Amino acid sequence: MSRDGDSGYEVSRRVFMKSGALALATIGLSPSFLRRTVFAQELFKGAAANGNARGKVLIVLFQRGAADALNVVVPHGESAYYKLRPNIAIPRPVSGTAQSAIDLDGFFGLHPSLSPFKRLWDDGILASVHAVGSPSNTRSHFDAQDYMESGTPDNKGTRDGWLNRYLAVKGTCDECKLGHETISPFQAVAMTPQTPRILEGNAATVAMNSLDEFSIRTNGTQAERIEALYRTGSADVVHAAGGEMFEAMKILQAANPQQYIPQNSAEYPRTPFGQHLRQIAQIIKADVGLEVAFADVGGWDTHVNQGGATGQLANRLDDFAKSIGALVQDLGNRMADVTILTMSEFGRTARQNGNGGTDHGHATSMFVIGGDVKGKKVYGKWPGLEQEQLNEGRDLALTTDFRSVFSEVAFKHLGAAKMDAVFPGFKGDEKSWLGVL
């Protein structure tokens, strides 16, 4: 890309690259040279109605590396928990003590580093799901993440992610079939260098490191039309293939990330995760038709020196909770239409290992946060931590398939239809939902 003074921008057609059925265009625009246009405002002011028709946004946050569910949502009412973890267990709640579990319901509590979540719990917009995860027995990070993002455990042949399948099948109205629907190019945004597995597929999505530079993935047909735009200069192609995209980009880029001021006194951590959530808030407030946002954060593979109330895991949870807390605070009343869903590929062993850490386990925990959430509750059937209750004698046992949670969120929050297409092979139905929303 080259800039032409302060008057605008140029995009070289050489930025278009083809790879299989997908085309990747990397486009960098300077926010200082872009301003909101009247045309773009009119085009996208009703973008939400052209998305899921509900104006709802789903933010999916992946904790890569297998977060230790038992020290995140602490079963302090389970005596076996303390027997299994003599050195890393989180102490039972003690009033006025900063390094003990934060009590939720008399049995479960939060890790002390998750203190920003307690306000969300008290406000009734945060719930947890425990003993949840994939029915697959794999202990491979790569495979487990793939299964959770594809939504098809133990099926390595699935090419697309479940969120992309939702986007691909959501248009069922007659106007959509006739091609009259305006789909925002920012219907799905991932704050990642490359399109994550969960958003891979035929539906167009955006992957970006920041608002200053980002990548747009489209299917092959769309890419060919955009490429033709720069090859022929056709006005028809400009309008059909590139016009809406570049107008939306002007809206999105109009607010310089360095100049953005979070609302409601929200303070995001100066960490990559915190800044990604800060930019998700900006995109939501830009009203460019966002339906799905994705971000991930690593550092959860705590085999050695995991720590208890302090240490490695505590530091990771501190960033995690403060970032999400700031996002909720920044969005304010907009949280009525936003749901945040957290996930990790699997949990960790119930028993601490000889290195002061935990190894790859099975069931894990999730958080669901938002205006639609029936909060102040830990959902899921608790299996217990006695030896005979553990999975393979070592892990928290699974009692809730992650697809039960995902499908409920997709259906109730986003208004998804064709659930058999979004989660192929999943035999669960509404009876398997937990009633989190």
C-alpha positions as CSV (number, residue, x, y, z in Angstrom):
1,M,0.0,0.0,0.0
2,S,1.2,3.5,-0.7
3,R,-0.3,6.8,0.5
4,D,-0.8,9.8,-1.8
5,G,-0.1,12.7,0.5
6,D,-3.0,13.4,2.9
7,S,-5.7,13.1,0.2
8,G,-6.4,9.4,0.4
9,Y,-5.0,6.0,-0.2
10,E,-4.0,3.6,-2.9
11,V,-4.2,-0.2,-2.8
12,S,-2.0,-2.3,-5.0
13,R,-3.7,-5.2,-6.8
14,R,-0.6,-7.2,-5.9
15,V,-1.8,-7.5,-2.3
16,F,-4.3,-10.2,-3.5
17,M,-3.1,-13.7,-3.1
18,K,-4.9,-17.0,-3.8
19,S,-4.5,-20.1,-1.7
20,G,-6.8,-23.0,-2.5
21,A,-10.5,-21.9,-2.3
22,L,-9.6,-18.9,-0.2
23,A,-8.1,-15.5,-1.1
24,L,-6.3,-13.4,1.5
25,A,-6.1,-9.6,1.0
26,T,-4.0,-7.7,3.4
27,I,-4.9,-4.0,3.5
28,G,-3.4,-1.4,5.7
29,L,-5.1,2.0,6.1
30,S,-4.0,5.0,8.2
31,P,-6.8,6.1,10.4
32,S,-5.6,9.7,10.3
33,F,-6.5,9.9,6.6
34,L,-10.0,8.4,6.8
35,R,-13.2,10.1,7.9
36,R,-16.7,8.9,8.3
37,T,-18.9,9.4,5.2
38,V,-22.6,10.1,5.0
39,F,-23.0,7.3,2.5
40,A,-21.3,4.8,4.9
41,Q,-23.4,5.9,7.8
42,E,-26.6,5.4,5.8
43,L,-25.3,2.0,4.5
44,F,-24.5,0.5,7.9
45,K,-26.7,2.3,10.3
46,G,-29.1,-0.7,10.0
47,A,-26.3,-3.3,9.6
48,A,-27.3,-5.2,12.7
49,A,-30.7,-5.8,11.2
50,N,-29.0,-7.3,8.1
51,G,-27.0,-9.7,10.3
52,N,-28.8,-11.8,12.9
53,A,-31.8,-9.5,12.8
54,R,-31.5,-9.0,16.6
55,G,-28.6,-6.6,16.9
56,K,-26.8,-9.1,19.1
57,V,-23.0,-9.6,19.3
58,L,-21.2,-12.7,20.5
59,I,-17.6,-12.3,21.8
60,V,-15.7,-15.6,22.0
61,L,-12.5,-15.8,24.0
62,F,-10.3,-18.8,23.8
63,Q,-7.9,-19.6,26.7
64,R,-5.3,-21.7,24.7
65,G,-3.2,-24.1,26.6
66,A,-5.8,-25.8,28.9
67,A,-6.8,-23.6,31.8
68,D,-6.9,-25.2,35.2
69,A,-10.7,-25.2,35.9
70,L,-10.4,-26.4,39.5
71,N,-8.3,-23.3,40.4
72,V,-10.4,-21.0,38.3
73,V,-13.8,-21.9,39.7
74,V,-12.8,-23.4,43.0
75,P,-14.8,-26.2,44.6
76,H,-13.9,-25.0,48.1
77,G,-16.8,-27.1,49.5
78,E,-15.2,-30.3,48.2
79,S,-12.8,-31.8,50.8
80,A,-11.1,-34.0,48.2
81,Y,-10.0,-30.9,46.3
82,Y,-7.6,-30.0,49.2
83,K,-6.4,-33.5,49.5
84,L,-5.5,-33.6,45.9
85,R,-3.7,-30.3,45.9
86,P,-1.9,-29.7,49.2
87,N,0.4,-27.0,47.8
88,I,-1.6,-25.3,45.0
89,A,-5.2,-25.4,46.2
90,I,-6.9,-22.0,46.7
91,P,-7.7,-21.5,50.4
92,R,-11.4,-21.6,51.5
93,P,-13.1,-18.2,51.6
94,V,-12.0,-16.1,54.5
95,S,-13.6,-12.6,54.9
96,G,-11.1,-9.9,54.4
97,T,-8.4,-12.2,53.1
98,A,-7.1,-11.3,49.6
99,Q,-5.5,-14.7,48.9
100,S,-8.5,-17.0,49.5
101,A,-11.3,-18.0,47.2
102,I,-14.1,-15.5,46.5
103,D,-17.2,-17.3,47.6
104,L,-20.0,-17.5,45.1
105,D,-22.7,-19.9,46.4
106,G,-21.2,-21.6,49.5
107,F,-19.6,-24.4,47.5
108,F,-17.9,-22.8,44.5
109,G,-15.7,-19.7,44.5
110,L,-13.5,-17.7,42.2
111,H,-9.7,-17.6,42.2
112,P,-8.8,-14.4,44.0
113,S,-7.3,-12.9,40.8
114,L,-10.8,-13.0,39.3
115,S,-12.0,-10.4,41.7
116,P,-13.3,-8.2,38.8
117,F,-15.8,-11.0,38.0
118,K,-17.4,-10.8,41.5
119,R,-19.1,-7.5,40.6
120,L,-20.4,-9.1,37.4
121,W,-21.7,-12.1,39.4
122,D,-23.4,-9.8,41.9
123,D,-25.0,-7.8,39.0
124,G,-26.5,-11.1,37.7
125,I,-24.7,-11.0,34.3
126,L,-22.1,-13.7,34.9
127,A,-22.5,-17.4,35.1
128,S,-20.1,-20.3,35.0
129,V,-20.4,-23.8,33.6
130,H,-18.3,-26.4,35.3
131,A,-17.3,-30.0,34.4
132,V,-17.9,-29.0,30.7
133,G,-15.8,-29.8,27.7
134,S,-15.3,-32.2,24.8
135,P,-16.4,-35.8,24.9
136,S,-13.1,-36.6,23.1
137,N,-10.5,-38.3,25.3
138,T,-7.6,-36.6,23.5
139,R,-5.0,-34.9,25.6
140,S,-3.4,-33.2,22.6
141,H,-3.7,-29.4,22.7
142,F,-3.8,-29.2,18.9
143,D,-6.5,-31.8,18.4
144,A,-8.6,-30.6,21.4
145,Q,-8.6,-27.0,20.1
146,D,-9.4,-28.2,16.6
147,Y,-12.4,-30.2,17.9
148,M,-13.7,-27.3,20.0
149,E,-13.4,-24.8,17.2
150,S,-14.8,-27.1,14.5
151,G,-17.6,-28.2,16.8
152,T,-17.1,-31.9,15.8
153,P,-15.1,-33.8,18.4
154,D,-12.9,-36.6,17.1
155,N,-13.7,-35.7,13.5
156,K,-10.5,-34.4,11.9
157,G,-12.2,-34.2,8.5
158,T,-14.3,-31.1,9.3
159,R,-13.0,-28.2,7.2
160,D,-14.9,-25.2,8.7
161,G,-15.4,-23.8,12.1
162,W,-18.8,-23.8,13.9
163,L,-19.0,-20.0,14.0
164,N,-18.4,-19.8,10.3
165,R,-21.1,-22.4,9.7
166,Y,-23.5,-20.2,11.7
167,L,-22.6,-17.2,9.5
168,A,-23.0,-19.3,6.3
169,V,-26.5,-20.7,7.0
170,K,-28.0,-17.8,8.9
171,G,-29.6,-16.2,5.8
172,T,-32.9,-17.9,5.3
173,C,-35.3,-15.1,4.3
174,D,-36.5,-14.7,0.7
175,E,-34.7,-11.4,0.2
176,C,-31.4,-13.1,1.3
177,K,-31.9,-15.8,-1.3
178,L,-32.5,-13.1,-4.0
179,G,-29.2,-11.4,-3.0
180,H,-30.8,-8.2,-1.6
181,E,-29.3,-8.5,1.9
182,T,-26.4,-6.2,2.7
183,I,-24.0,-8.3,4.8
184,S,-21.4,-6.2,6.6
185,P,-17.8,-7.1,5.7
186,F,-17.3,-6.8,9.5
187,Q,-19.9,-9.4,10.5
188,A,-17.2,-11.5,12.1
189,V,-13.8,-10.1,13.3
190,A,-10.9,-12.0,14.9
191,M,-8.2,-10.1,16.8
192,T,-5.6,-12.6,15.6
193,P,-2.8,-12.6,12.9
194,Q,-4.6,-15.3,10.9
195,T,-8.2,-16.5,10.7
196,P,-8.8,-18.8,13.7
197,R,-10.1,-22.3,13.1
198,I,-13.5,-21.4,14.6
199,L,-14.0,-18.9,11.8
200,E,-12.6,-20.8,8.8
201,G,-15.1,-21.5,6.1
202,N,-17.0,-20.0,3.2
203,A,-18.5,-17.0,5.0
204,A,-16.4,-13.8,4.8
205,T,-14.6,-12.9,8.0
206,V,-11.9,-10.4,9.1
207,A,-8.7,-11.2,10.9
208,M,-6.6,-8.3,12.2
209,N,-3.7,-7.7,14.6
210,S,-5.0,-4.2,15.2
211,L,-7.3,-1.6,13.6
212,D,-4.3,-0.2,11.7
213,E,-3.7,-3.3,9.7
214,F,-5.9,-6.3,9.1
215,S,-6.6,-9.1,6.7
216,I,-9.9,-9.9,5.0
217,R,-10.7,-13.5,4.1
218,T,-13.4,-14.1,1.5
219,N,-14.4,-17.1,-0.6
220,G,-12.9,-17.5,-4.0
221,T,-15.7,-15.9,-5.9
222,Q,-15.6,-12.7,-3.9
223,A,-11.8,-12.5,-4.2
224,E,-12.0,-12.8,-8.0
225,R,-14.5,-10.0,-8.1
226,I,-12.3,-7.8,-5.9
227,E,-9.3,-8.7,-8.0
228,A,-11.2,-7.8,-11.2
229,L,-12.0,-4.4,-9.6
230,Y,-8.3,-3.4,-9.7
231,R,-7.6,-5.1,-13.0
232,T,-10.5,-3.5,-15.0
233,G,-11.6,-0.5,-12.9
234,S,-15.2,-1.4,-13.7
235,A,-17.6,0.8,-11.9
236,D,-20.1,-2.0,-11.5
237,V,-17.5,-4.2,-9.8
238,V,-16.5,-1.3,-7.6
239,H,-20.0,-1.0,-6.3
240,A,-20.8,-4.7,-6.0
241,A,-17.5,-6.1,-4.6
242,G,-15.5,-3.3,-3.0
243,G,-17.7,-0.3,-2.3
244,E,-19.4,-1.5,0.9
245,M,-16.1,-3.0,2.2
246,F,-14.1,0.2,1.8
247,E,-16.9,2.4,3.1
248,A,-17.1,0.2,6.2
249,M,-13.4,0.4,6.6
250,K,-13.6,4.2,6.6
251,I,-16.1,4.1,9.5
252,L,-14.0,1.5,11.4
253,Q,-10.8,3.4,10.9
254,A,-12.2,6.9,11.6
255,A,-11.4,6.6,15.3
256,N,-7.6,6.4,15.8
257,P,-6.9,3.5,18.2
258,Q,-4.3,5.7,20.0
259,Q,-6.9,8.4,20.5
260,Y,-9.8,6.1,21.6
261,I,-11.1,6.9,25.1
262,P,-12.9,4.0,26.9
263,Q,-16.1,5.0,28.6
264,N,-17.3,4.6,32.2
265,S,-13.8,5.0,33.5
266,A,-12.8,1.6,32.1
267,E,-9.1,0.9,32.2
268,Y,-7.7,-1.9,29.9
269,P,-4.5,-3.7,30.8
270,R,-1.6,-2.7,28.5
271,T,-1.3,-6.3,27.5
272,P,-2.0,-7.8,24.0
273,F,-5.2,-9.4,25.3
274,G,-6.3,-6.2,27.0
275,Q,-5.7,-4.2,23.9
276,H,-7.5,-6.7,21.7
277,L,-10.6,-6.4,23.9
278,R,-10.3,-2.6,23.8
279,Q,-10.4,-2.7,20.0
280,I,-13.3,-5.1,20.0
281,A,-15.2,-2.5,22.0
282,Q,-14.3,0.1,19.4
283,I,-15.6,-2.1,16.6
284,I,-18.9,-2.7,18.4
285,K,-19.3,1.1,19.0
286,A,-18.5,1.8,15.3
287,D,-21.9,0.1,14.4
288,V,-20.5,-1.6,11.3
289,G,-22.7,-4.7,11.7
290,L,-20.4,-6.8,13.9
291,E,-22.1,-10.1,15.0
292,V,-19.2,-12.2,16.1
293,A,-15.8,-11.2,17.6
294,F,-13.0,-13.5,18.6
295,A,-9.8,-13.2,20.6
296,D,-7.5,-15.7,22.2
297,V,-4.9,-15.7,24.9
298,G,-2.2,-18.3,25.7
299,G,-0.1,-19.2,28.8
300,W,-2.4,-21.7,30.5
301,D,-0.3,-24.8,30.1
302,T,0.9,-24.9,33.7
303,H,2.9,-28.1,34.1
304,V,5.5,-26.5,36.4
305,N,5.2,-24.0,39.2
306,Q,1.6,-23.2,38.6
307,G,1.2,-21.6,42.0
308,G,-2.0,-21.2,44.0
309,A,-3.5,-17.9,45.1
310,T,-0.3,-16.3,43.7
311,G,2.1,-17.2,41.0
312,Q,2.0,-18.2,37.3
313,L,-1.7,-19.0,37.0
314,A,-2.7,-16.1,39.2
315,N,-0.9,-13.6,37.0
316,R,-2.6,-15.0,33.9
317,L,-6.0,-14.8,35.5
318,D,-5.3,-11.2,36.6
319,D,-4.9,-10.1,33.0
320,F,-7.8,-12.2,31.9
321,A,-10.3,-10.8,34.5
322,K,-9.1,-7.2,34.3
323,S,-9.4,-7.2,30.5
324,I,-12.9,-8.6,30.4
325,G,-14.0,-6.4,33.3
326,A,-12.8,-3.4,31.4
327,L,-14.6,-4.5,28.3
328,V,-17.9,-4.9,30.2
329,Q,-17.5,-1.6,31.9
330,D,-16.5,0.2,28.6
331,L,-19.6,-1.2,26.8
332,G,-21.9,-0.1,29.5
333,N,-25.5,-0.4,28.4
334,R,-24.5,-2.1,25.2
335,M,-23.9,-5.2,27.2
336,A,-27.7,-5.8,27.0
337,D,-27.0,-7.0,23.5
338,V,-23.6,-8.6,24.0
339,T,-22.7,-12.1,25.3
340,I,-19.1,-13.1,26.1
341,L,-18.3,-16.8,26.0
342,T,-15.0,-18.1,27.3
343,M,-13.5,-21.5,26.6
344,S,-10.4,-23.7,26.9
345,E,-9.6,-26.9,25.1
346,F,-9.7,-29.1,28.2
347,G,-8.9,-28.8,31.9
348,R,-6.0,-30.2,34.0
349,T,-5.4,-33.1,36.3
350,A,-7.2,-33.0,39.6
351,R,-4.0,-34.0,41.5
352,Q,-1.0,-31.7,41.4
353,N,2.2,-33.2,39.9
354,G,5.7,-33.4,41.4
355,N,6.7,-30.1,39.8
356,G,4.1,-28.0,41.6
357,G,1.9,-27.9,38.5
358,T,-0.9,-29.9,36.8
359,D,-0.9,-31.9,33.6
360,H,-3.4,-32.3,30.7
361,G,-6.8,-33.3,32.0
362,H,-10.4,-33.6,30.7
363,A,-13.3,-31.4,31.8
364,T,-12.9,-27.7,32.2
365,S,-15.0,-24.6,33.0
366,M,-16.4,-21.7,31.0
367,F,-17.8,-18.3,31.8
368,V,-20.9,-16.7,30.1
369,I,-21.3,-13.0,30.6
370,G,-24.0,-10.6,29.2
371,G,-27.4,-9.1,29.4
372,D,-29.1,-12.3,28.3
373,V,-27.4,-14.4,30.9
374,K,-29.2,-15.9,33.9
375,G,-26.3,-15.1,36.2
376,K,-25.3,-15.8,39.8
377,K,-25.1,-19.5,39.2
378,V,-22.6,-22.3,38.5
379,Y,-24.3,-24.5,35.9
380,G,-23.6,-28.2,35.2
381,K,-23.8,-31.3,37.2
382,W,-20.9,-31.5,39.7
383,P,-19.3,-35.0,39.4
384,G,-17.1,-34.9,42.6
385,L,-13.4,-35.4,43.1
386,E,-13.2,-38.6,45.0
387,Q,-11.0,-41.2,43.4
388,E,-13.9,-43.3,42.0
389,Q,-15.5,-40.1,40.6
390,L,-12.5,-39.0,38.6
391,N,-12.2,-39.5,34.8
392,E,-9.6,-42.3,34.3
393,G,-8.8,-41.9,38.0
394,R,-7.1,-38.5,37.4
395,D,-9.3,-35.8,35.9
396,L,-12.5,-33.9,36.6
397,A,-15.1,-35.9,34.8
398,L,-17.2,-34.5,32.0
399,T,-20.9,-33.9,32.6
400,T,-21.8,-31.3,30.0
401,D,-20.8,-31.5,26.3
402,F,-19.5,-28.1,25.2
403,R,-21.9,-28.2,22.2
404,S,-24.8,-27.9,24.6
405,V,-23.5,-24.6,25.8
406,F,-22.4,-23.4,22.3
407,S,-25.7,-24.3,20.7
408,E,-27.8,-22.7,23.4
409,V,-25.8,-19.4,23.0
410,A,-26.0,-19.5,19.2
411,F,-29.7,-20.2,19.2
412,K,-30.9,-18.0,22.0
413,H,-28.5,-15.1,21.7
414,L,-27.8,-14.9,17.9
415,G,-31.0,-16.4,16.8
416,A,-29.3,-19.2,14.9
417,A,-31.4,-21.7,12.9
418,K,-30.4,-25.0,11.2
419,M,-28.6,-26.2,14.3
420,D,-27.9,-29.5,12.7
421,A,-25.8,-27.7,10.1
422,V,-24.0,-25.6,12.7
423,F,-23.2,-28.7,14.9
424,P,-23.4,-31.7,12.5
425,G,-23.6,-35.0,14.2
426,F,-24.5,-33.5,17.6
427,K,-27.6,-35.4,18.9
428,G,-28.3,-32.9,21.7
429,D,-31.3,-30.6,21.5
430,E,-33.0,-28.1,23.8
431,K,-33.4,-30.7,26.5
432,S,-29.6,-30.8,26.8
433,W,-29.3,-27.0,27.3
434,L,-28.6,-25.8,30.7
435,G,-30.7,-22.7,30.7
436,V,-27.8,-20.3,30.9
437,L,-29.6,-17.7,28.8
